[in-house]
Every structure is written in structure tokens, then in C-alpha cells.
């Protein structure tokens, strides 16, 4: 497997990730994401798009880490549908618990300080743990999960944009639209129109 847990870091085996990416190896789906520097888009290893040149690719253990590095999710392979990366699991129980609470919306209703207090650690320490084991901050993870929930609702339902924003955990429609454009480079309405054109 391409992700190896070390005492203080998660290391991606670049050569193994590259082989899996070029072969579109399904065994690696959700275990890493590849960011293409020339397009600023990140993909799952199973992406159907013609693989980019290896020299233009960087690998990330999580979707949140790829987004924190400035990459947008691919509209073809849809990273929001990938199996969740188990790379950070194991003895990293604080991060596991934090990730579970974030998935349940802990950062939709409160800040990192409150989340850290629930876990019995300081906010700065929690941020360091996330940077070490996930490659992104708790806020970035929460943002990525919100936008992924929204994308799934956008693709799979006919809900209004206001309903999608609320169900995905955004405080307002305006914030939802701003984050969506920042992440995907297009508005939610544009993405929905593209989906209807494809049908």
C-alpha cells in the first residue's frame, strides 16, 4: 500500500502511487489523491481522464490536503465519492475522534477551540496533529466535507441551492456559493446545468 504510518508523519511512496495512478488501480482508490500542477485539479487514482505526465503530479494522503495545497476536485472522478482514506488511522485516536465529530458537524456549529476541548487537548495541539496525520487543518477538513456533501446533494437531488447549503452544513447560501466557486472554479448552478446537459 502506498501510505505508511511513521511515528511522526504519513509518507506516500511516490513510485507506488505513480504506478497505481497510471494503471488506474482500484485497490488504491481512497488511499491517496493526485494533484496535477498544470491544471490545479486533484483526482482519485481511478480517474478516467488521460493520466497527466508524472513530472506534473503531486500526491496527497487526503482530499483535504490536496485542497489545502490549492487543488480543485475533479468533476470526472468525483473525489467526494471515494472511499475515505484510512491512512491516518491506527493509534491516532485523537485524530480519529476529531474526524468522527467533524463528520457529525462539530465544526458546523462551533469552532476548533470547542472541538479541541471536547477531545481534551488544546486547539493548537489539535491543529498540529491534523497537519501531521491528515495534511490539513481541522477547518480545512470540515470545509472539504461540507463541500463534498453539497456536491453529492447537487448531483443526486433536485433540492434548491438554499436547502443544499443548509443540509451540507453551510451557515448561509452566500458562504456556500463562495466556497463552491473557490473549490470547483464554477458556481453550483453551473455544475447543475452541466449535469442536465449531459443527461
Buried (B, 14 or more C-beta within 10 A) or exposed (E): EBBEBEEEEBEBBEEBBBBBBEEBBEEBBBBBBBBBBEBEBBBBBBBEBEBBEBEEBBBBBBBBBBBBBEBBBBBEBBBBEBEBBEBBBEEBEBBBBBBEBBBEBBBBEEEBEBBBBEBEBEBEEBBEBBBBBBBBBBBBBBBBBBBBBBBBBBBEEEBEBEEBBBBBBBEEBEEBBEBBEEBBEBBBEEBBEEEEEEE
